[in-house]
Amino acid sequence: MRETLIRGADHILTMNDRREELQGADILIREGAIAAVGRGLTTSGAVLEAAGCVVTPGLVNTHHHLYQSLTRAVPGGQDALLFGWLQTLYPIWAKFGPEEMFISAQVGLAELALTGCTMSSDHLYLYPNGSRLDDTIAAAAEVGLRFHPTRGAMSIGESDGGLPPDSLVEREADILEDCIRVIDAHHDAREGAMVRVGVAPCSPFSVSRDLMRDAAILARDKGVMLHTHLAENDEDVAYSLEKFGCRPGQYAEDLGWTGPDVWHAHCVKLDGQEIDLFARSGTGVAHCPCSNCRLGSGIAPVRAMRDANVKVGLGVDGSASNDTGQMMAEARQGMLLQRVALGADAMSAREALEIATRGGAEVLGRSDCGQIAVGKRADIALWDTRGIESAGSWDAAALLLAGPTRVKDLFVEGRHIVQDGHMPHLDLGGVIARQNKLAQKLMS
């Protein structure tokens, strides 16, 4: 029987139903799940001393474009709004192939792991030169993160009035056929699943109304979740009003894109009626504060969403618009934006950490994750608070207010994938070197 005991943690933020915080306590991991939480626990298995550490559930990333880790800080896109930024980058992404998809996913997921993330979604909506969603799923298996890839798509190119170049769009029949293929090949609906596949047409401005509706029907037939971008900025809302005669929330509802099996990215420009719609329907939101700042999209109404009981998680978004993939930095930025908009008491550090952990798990439909509680999956992050970032701190909230931002140890499904700040099972130096070589090739 495979057991690990995390012993003597200074502070455990459980995020359980009672939001308990424990001091000097232990966590027993058995066969990928949490078997016990308390003091004086014993094991015949491995023991990890956690003195000096704050322990949290693993962070959950609800929105990413992993392929973009190959296009950080691209000139011409650094100071653009959303639509101009996309038009700069589409021609570069059109040069990608399977290797670029695989390596960029490895880099993005390793960056997430080293900064405390145990579960990540990914929204891959372009498939040039033979690329497949399978490329990113293979990368996640090597890195060791719990993975929620979504089969995205674009079907309306420039010649039909869309934003993407025609070379990056697909026939809608082919899109739906490949959705079925990847779900049948990779989706695991069981508790503790390491891979769950979603269906994710890119956005209302890059696919047809028919594809949005058909994708929802397909996803529900297959029992998988739905994801897309929605109400990201003023341009997005203006497009919806002009093309569809309604706001984004109404468009989503009309096409079957609300419900507990749906989560939308960004939602910066949701109004009060749309927030109420999401609350009533159980629709989730992936809040991407750093990307929203970088692209000048605005401040999402997260306080209003939370007060209305909308499910909200955090997303780092793509590394071409963030340009990092660090979930703790995302949580801090999310907290600060609500405070600058609404006042210093608008969001506490603990609430931001809850959104980054349990909140994200709820958005992704993972009731088995996001908490340190008996029976939940053993996705656990240990943060060493003995370093310079935390020196002089009085409270566990310093983890978000001060640091550290890199994790000391990380467990996913009970597997110790980050050990003392390193990933011994992954040749990270080699992965980075290959990534940089591919980036140089794209530049040339």
C-alpha positions as CSV (number, residue, x, y, z in Angstrom):
1,M,0.0,0.0,0.0
2,R,1.5,3.3,-1.1
3,E,1.5,5.9,1.8
4,T,3.2,9.2,2.5
5,L,2.9,11.2,5.7
6,I,3.3,15.0,5.5
7,R,4.3,15.7,9.1
8,G,4.2,18.7,11.4
9,A,3.2,21.5,9.0
10,D,3.3,25.0,10.6
11,H,-0.1,25.8,9.0
12,I,-2.6,23.9,6.9
13,L,-5.2,25.9,5.0
14,T,-7.7,23.0,4.4
15,M,-10.4,24.8,2.3
16,N,-12.7,22.1,3.6
17,D,-16.4,22.8,4.2
18,R,-15.6,24.4,7.6
19,R,-12.6,26.3,6.2
20,E,-10.5,24.9,9.0
21,E,-6.9,26.0,9.5
22,L,-4.7,23.6,11.4
23,Q,-1.3,24.2,13.1
24,G,1.3,21.6,13.7
25,A,-0.8,19.0,12.0
26,D,-0.1,16.0,9.6
27,I,-1.7,14.8,6.4
28,L,-1.7,11.1,5.5
29,I,-1.8,10.2,1.8
30,R,-2.8,6.7,0.8
31,E,-3.2,5.4,-2.7
32,G,-3.6,8.8,-4.2
33,A,-6.2,10.1,-1.7
34,I,-6.1,11.9,1.6
35,A,-6.6,9.2,4.3
36,A,-6.3,11.3,7.5
37,V,-5.7,14.9,8.7
38,G,-4.7,15.6,12.3
39,R,-1.9,15.5,14.8
40,G,0.2,12.5,15.8
41,L,-0.4,10.5,12.6
42,T,1.9,7.6,11.8
43,T,2.8,5.6,8.7
44,S,5.0,2.7,7.6
45,G,5.6,4.6,4.3
46,A,7.5,7.7,3.4
47,V,7.6,10.7,5.7
48,L,8.1,14.4,4.6
49,E,8.8,16.8,7.3
50,A,6.8,20.0,6.8
51,A,8.1,22.2,9.6
52,G,8.3,25.8,8.4
53,C,5.7,25.2,5.7
54,V,2.3,26.5,4.9
55,V,0.3,23.7,3.2
56,T,-2.6,24.3,0.8
57,P,-4.6,22.3,-1.6
58,G,-2.9,22.4,-5.0
59,L,-3.8,25.4,-7.1
60,V,-6.2,25.0,-10.0
61,N,-5.8,26.7,-13.3
62,T,-9.1,27.0,-15.1
63,H,-8.0,28.7,-18.4
64,H,-4.8,28.5,-20.4
65,H,-3.4,28.3,-23.9
66,L,-0.3,26.3,-23.3
67,Y,1.0,26.6,-26.9
68,Q,1.5,30.3,-26.3
69,S,4.5,29.7,-24.0
70,L,6.5,29.7,-27.3
71,T,5.4,33.3,-28.1
72,R,6.0,35.4,-24.9
73,A,6.6,39.1,-25.4
74,V,6.3,39.1,-29.2
75,P,7.1,42.6,-30.6
76,G,4.0,44.1,-32.2
77,G,1.7,42.4,-29.7
78,Q,3.1,43.8,-26.5
79,D,0.9,46.9,-26.5
80,A,-2.1,45.9,-28.4
81,L,-5.8,45.3,-27.5
82,L,-7.3,41.9,-27.9
83,F,-8.2,41.9,-31.6
84,G,-5.0,43.6,-32.7
85,W,-2.9,41.3,-30.5
86,L,-4.6,38.2,-32.1
87,Q,-4.0,39.5,-35.6
88,T,-0.3,39.9,-34.8
89,L,0.1,36.4,-33.4
90,Y,-2.1,34.3,-35.7
91,P,0.5,34.2,-38.5
92,I,3.2,33.0,-36.1
93,W,0.9,30.3,-34.6
94,A,0.1,29.1,-38.1
95,K,3.7,27.8,-38.3
96,F,3.3,25.5,-35.3
97,G,3.3,21.7,-35.6
98,P,3.1,18.7,-33.2
99,E,6.5,19.3,-31.7
100,E,5.8,22.9,-30.9
101,M,2.5,21.9,-29.3
102,F,4.2,19.2,-27.2
103,I,7.2,21.2,-26.0
104,S,5.2,24.4,-25.2
105,A,2.7,22.4,-23.2
106,Q,5.6,20.8,-21.2
107,V,7.1,24.2,-20.4
108,G,3.7,25.7,-19.5
109,L,2.7,22.8,-17.3
110,A,6.1,22.6,-15.6
111,E,5.9,26.3,-14.8
112,L,2.5,25.8,-13.3
113,A,3.8,22.8,-11.2
114,L,6.8,24.7,-9.8
115,T,4.4,27.5,-8.7
116,G,2.0,25.2,-6.9
117,C,-0.6,24.2,-9.5
118,T,-1.8,20.5,-9.5
119,M,-4.6,20.7,-12.0
120,S,-4.8,22.8,-15.2
121,S,-7.3,23.1,-18.1
122,D,-6.0,24.0,-21.5
123,H,-7.9,25.7,-24.4
124,L,-6.3,24.6,-27.7
125,Y,-8.3,26.0,-30.6
126,L,-5.9,25.8,-33.5
127,Y,-4.3,22.7,-35.1
128,P,-1.8,23.7,-37.9
129,N,0.4,21.3,-39.7
130,G,-0.9,18.1,-38.2
131,S,-1.1,19.2,-34.6
132,R,-3.6,17.4,-32.3
133,L,-4.9,17.7,-28.8
134,D,-3.2,14.5,-28.1
135,D,0.2,16.3,-28.3
136,T,-0.7,18.3,-25.1
137,I,-2.2,15.3,-23.4
138,A,1.1,13.4,-23.9
139,A,3.0,16.4,-22.4
140,A,0.8,16.5,-19.3
141,A,1.4,12.8,-18.7
142,E,5.2,13.4,-18.7
143,V,4.9,16.4,-16.4
144,G,2.5,14.7,-14.1
145,L,-0.3,17.3,-13.7
146,R,-4.0,16.6,-13.6
147,F,-5.2,17.8,-16.9
148,H,-8.4,19.1,-18.4
149,P,-7.6,19.7,-22.1
150,T,-10.4,21.2,-24.3
151,R,-10.8,20.6,-28.0
152,G,-11.2,24.1,-29.2
153,A,-11.8,25.3,-32.8
154,M,-12.1,28.2,-35.2
155,S,-14.3,27.9,-38.3
156,I,-14.9,31.5,-39.5
157,G,-11.8,32.9,-41.3
158,E,-11.1,36.3,-42.6
159,S,-12.7,35.6,-46.0
160,D,-16.0,35.0,-44.1
161,G,-15.8,38.1,-41.9
162,G,-14.0,36.4,-39.0
163,L,-10.8,37.4,-37.2
164,P,-8.4,34.4,-37.8
165,P,-6.7,33.8,-41.1
166,D,-8.3,31.1,-43.3
167,S,-5.3,28.8,-42.8
168,L,-6.2,28.4,-39.2
169,V,-9.9,27.5,-39.5
170,E,-11.4,24.1,-39.9
171,R,-14.5,22.6,-41.5
172,E,-17.2,22.3,-38.8
173,A,-18.0,18.7,-39.6
174,D,-14.3,17.9,-39.1
175,I,-14.2,19.7,-35.8
176,L,-17.2,17.8,-34.4
177,E,-15.7,14.5,-35.6
178,D,-12.4,15.1,-33.9
179,C,-14.2,16.2,-30.7
180,I,-15.8,12.7,-30.7
181,R,-12.4,11.1,-31.4
182,V,-10.5,12.8,-28.5
183,I,-13.3,12.3,-26.0
184,D,-13.5,8.6,-26.8
185,A,-9.7,8.2,-26.7
186,H,-8.9,10.2,-23.6
187,H,-11.8,11.4,-21.4
188,D,-12.0,9.7,-18.0
189,A,-15.2,10.4,-16.0
190,R,-14.1,8.5,-12.9
191,E,-13.2,10.1,-9.5
192,G,-9.5,10.8,-9.4
193,A,-9.3,11.1,-13.2
194,M,-6.0,12.5,-14.5
195,V,-7.5,13.5,-17.8
196,R,-10.9,14.9,-18.6
197,V,-11.6,16.4,-22.1
198,G,-13.9,19.3,-22.8
199,V,-15.4,20.8,-25.9
200,A,-14.4,24.5,-26.5
201,P,-15.2,26.4,-29.7
202,C,-12.8,29.4,-29.4
203,S,-15.2,32.4,-29.3
204,P,-18.3,33.9,-30.7
205,F,-16.2,35.8,-33.2
206,S,-14.4,32.8,-34.6
207,V,-17.1,30.1,-35.0
208,S,-20.6,30.0,-36.3
209,R,-23.9,30.0,-34.3
210,D,-24.5,26.4,-35.6
211,L,-21.2,25.2,-34.3
212,M,-21.8,26.7,-30.9
213,R,-25.2,24.9,-30.7
214,D,-23.9,21.6,-32.1
215,A,-20.9,21.6,-29.8
216,A,-23.3,22.0,-26.8
217,I,-25.4,19.1,-28.0
218,L,-22.4,16.9,-28.6
219,A,-20.8,17.7,-25.2
220,R,-24.0,16.8,-23.3
221,D,-24.4,13.6,-25.3
222,K,-20.8,12.7,-24.3
223,G,-21.1,13.9,-20.7
224,V,-18.2,16.4,-20.9
225,M,-17.9,20.1,-20.1
226,L,-18.1,23.1,-22.4
227,H,-15.7,26.1,-22.4
228,T,-15.2,29.3,-24.5
229,H,-14.2,33.0,-24.2
230,L,-17.0,35.4,-23.4
231,A,-17.4,39.1,-22.8
232,E,-13.7,39.6,-22.6
233,N,-13.6,43.3,-23.5
234,D,-15.6,46.2,-25.0
235,E,-14.8,45.0,-28.6
236,D,-16.1,41.6,-27.7
237,V,-19.4,43.0,-26.5
238,A,-19.7,45.4,-29.5
239,Y,-19.2,42.4,-31.8
240,S,-22.0,40.5,-30.1
241,L,-24.4,43.4,-30.3
242,E,-23.7,44.1,-34.0
243,K,-23.6,40.5,-35.2
244,F,-26.1,38.8,-32.9
245,G,-28.3,41.6,-31.7
246,C,-27.8,40.7,-28.1
247,R,-25.2,40.8,-25.3
248,P,-22.8,37.9,-24.8
249,G,-24.7,36.3,-21.9
250,Q,-28.0,36.2,-23.9
251,Y,-26.1,34.7,-26.9
252,A,-24.7,32.0,-24.6
253,E,-28.0,31.2,-23.1
254,D,-29.8,31.0,-26.5
255,L,-27.3,28.4,-27.7
256,G,-27.3,26.2,-24.7
257,W,-24.1,27.6,-23.2
258,T,-25.2,28.1,-19.6
259,G,-25.4,25.5,-16.9
260,P,-23.2,23.6,-14.3
261,D,-21.3,21.9,-17.2
262,V,-20.2,25.2,-18.7
263,W,-17.5,27.6,-17.8
264,H,-16.6,30.8,-19.6
265,A,-13.2,32.6,-19.7
266,H,-12.7,36.2,-18.7
267,C,-16.3,37.6,-18.4
268,V,-14.8,41.1,-17.8
269,K,-17.8,42.9,-19.2
270,L,-20.7,40.9,-17.7
271,D,-23.5,43.1,-16.5
272,G,-25.9,42.5,-13.6
273,Q,-28.4,40.5,-15.6
274,E,-25.7,38.2,-17.0
275,I,-24.2,37.7,-13.5
276,D,-27.7,36.7,-12.2
277,L,-28.1,34.3,-15.2
278,F,-24.8,32.6,-14.4
279,A,-25.8,32.3,-10.7
280,R,-29.2,30.8,-11.5
281,S,-27.8,28.3,-14.1
282,G,-24.7,27.3,-12.2
283,T,-22.4,28.5,-15.0
284,G,-18.7,29.0,-14.0
285,V,-16.2,31.7,-14.8
286,A,-12.4,31.5,-15.3
287,H,-11.1,34.9,-14.1
288,C,-7.8,35.9,-15.7
289,P,-6.7,39.1,-14.0
290,C,-3.1,39.4,-15.3
291,S,-4.1,38.8,-18.9
292,N,-7.0,41.2,-18.5
293,C,-4.5,43.9,-17.3
294,R,-1.9,43.2,-20.0
295,L,-4.5,43.5,-22.8
296,G,-6.3,46.5,-21.2
297,S,-9.6,44.6,-21.1
298,G,-10.7,45.9,-17.7
299,I,-11.5,44.6,-14.2
300,A,-13.9,41.7,-14.0
301,P,-16.8,42.1,-11.5
302,V,-15.5,39.2,-9.4
303,R,-16.9,40.7,-6.1
304,A,-20.4,40.9,-7.6
305,M,-20.0,37.4,-9.0
306,R,-19.0,35.9,-5.7
307,D,-21.7,37.7,-3.8
308,A,-24.3,36.3,-6.3
309,N,-22.8,32.8,-5.7
310,V,-21.4,32.4,-9.3
311,K,-18.6,29.8,-9.4
312,V,-15.3,31.6,-10.0
313,G,-11.9,30.1,-10.5
314,L,-8.6,31.6,-11.7
315,G,-6.8,31.2,-15.0
316,V,-3.3,32.3,-16.0
317,D,-4.5,32.5,-19.7
318,G,-1.9,32.2,-22.5
319,S,1.7,33.1,-22.0
320,A,1.5,35.4,-25.0
321,S,-0.9,37.7,-23.0
322,N,0.2,37.2,-19.4
323,D,3.2,36.5,-20.0
324,T,3.8,34.1,-17.1
325,G,2.0,31.0,-15.9
326,Q,2.2,31.5,-12.1
327,M,-1.0,30.8,-10.2
328,M,0.0,32.5,-6.9
329,A,0.8,35.7,-8.8
330,E,-2.6,35.4,-10.5
331,A,-4.3,35.1,-7.1
332,R,-2.6,38.1,-5.7
333,Q,-3.4,40.2,-8.8
334,G,-7.0,39.1,-8.6
335,M,-7.2,40.3,-5.0
336,L,-5.5,43.6,-5.7
337,L,-7.7,44.4,-8.7
338,Q,-10.9,44.0,-6.6
339,R,-9.4,46.2,-3.9
340,V,-8.3,49.0,-6.3
341,A,-11.8,48.9,-7.8
342,L,-13.9,48.6,-4.7
343,G,-11.8,49.3,-1.6
344,A,-9.3,47.5,0.6
345,D,-11.9,45.2,2.2
346,A,-13.3,44.0,-1.2
347,M,-11.3,40.7,-1.1
348,S,-9.2,39.1,1.5
349,A,-6.1,37.0,0.9
350,R,-7.9,33.9,2.1
351,E,-10.8,34.4,-0.2
352,A,-8.3,34.8,-3.1
353,L,-6.6,31.6,-2.1
354,E,-10.0,29.8,-1.9
355,I,-10.8,31.0,-5.5
356,A,-7.4,29.6,-6.6
357,T,-8.0,26.2,-5.1
358,R,-11.4,25.0,-4.2
359,G,-13.0,27.6,-6.4
360,G,-11.2,26.4,-9.5
361,A,-12.0,22.7,-8.7
362,E,-15.7,23.6,-8.5
363,V,-15.6,25.4,-11.8
364,L,-14.1,22.3,-13.4
365,G,-16.6,20.0,-11.9
366,R,-14.1,18.3,-9.6
367,S,-15.7,17.8,-6.3
368,D,-13.0,15.3,-5.6
369,C,-10.3,18.0,-5.6
370,G,-9.5,21.4,-4.2
371,Q,-9.6,20.6,-0.5
372,I,-7.4,19.0,2.2
373,A,-10.1,16.7,3.6
374,V,-10.4,12.9,4.1
375,G,-11.5,11.2,0.9
376,K,-10.4,14.0,-1.5
377,R,-7.6,13.4,-4.0
378,A,-4.1,14.1,-2.7
379,D,-3.3,17.2,-4.6
380,I,-1.2,19.2,-2.1
381,A,1.3,22.1,-2.2
382,L,3.9,22.8,0.5
383,W,5.2,26.4,0.7
384,D,8.4,27.0,2.6
385,T,7.9,30.2,4.7
386,R,11.4,30.3,6.1
387,G,12.9,32.3,3.3
388,I,13.4,36.0,2.7
389,E,9.9,36.6,1.2
390,S,8.2,35.5,4.4
391,A,10.6,36.9,7.0
392,G,8.7,38.8,9.6
393,S,5.3,37.5,8.6
394,W,2.6,37.2,11.3
395,D,0.0,35.2,9.5
396,A,-0.5,32.5,6.9
397,A,-2.1,35.1,4.7
398,A,1.5,36.2,4.0
399,L,1.7,33.3,1.5
400,L,-0.4,35.5,-0.8
401,L,0.6,39.0,0.4
402,A,4.3,38.4,0.5
403,G,5.4,35.0,-0.8
404,P,7.0,32.6,-1.7
405,T,5.7,32.2,-5.2
406,R,7.5,28.9,-5.9
407,V,6.5,25.7,-4.2
408,K,8.8,23.6,-2.1
409,D,7.0,20.3,-2.6
410,L,4.0,19.3,-4.7
411,F,1.8,16.2,-4.7
412,V,-0.6,15.2,-7.5
413,E,-2.7,12.1,-6.9
414,G,-0.2,11.4,-4.1
415,R,2.8,11.4,-6.4
416,H,5.6,13.7,-5.3
417,I,6.3,15.5,-8.6
418,V,8.1,18.6,-7.1
419,Q,10.7,17.7,-4.5
420,D,12.5,20.5,-2.7
421,G,11.8,22.9,-5.6
422,H,12.9,20.5,-8.4
423,M,11.2,18.1,-10.7
424,P,13.5,15.0,-10.7
425,H,11.4,13.0,-13.1
426,L,11.7,15.7,-15.9
427,D,14.8,16.9,-17.8
428,L,13.6,20.5,-17.4
429,G,16.9,21.9,-18.7
430,G,16.5,19.9,-21.9
431,V,12.9,20.9,-22.3
432,I,13.8,24.6,-21.9
433,A,16.6,24.3,-24.4
434,R,14.3,22.7,-26.9
435,Q,11.7,25.4,-26.3
436,N,14.2,28.2,-26.9
437,K,15.5,26.5,-30.1
438,L,11.9,26.3,-31.4
439,A,11.3,29.9,-30.5
440,Q,14.4,31.0,-32.4
441,K,13.2,29.1,-35.4
442,L,9.8,30.9,-35.3
443,M,11.6,34.3,-35.0
444,S,13.6,33.6,-38.1
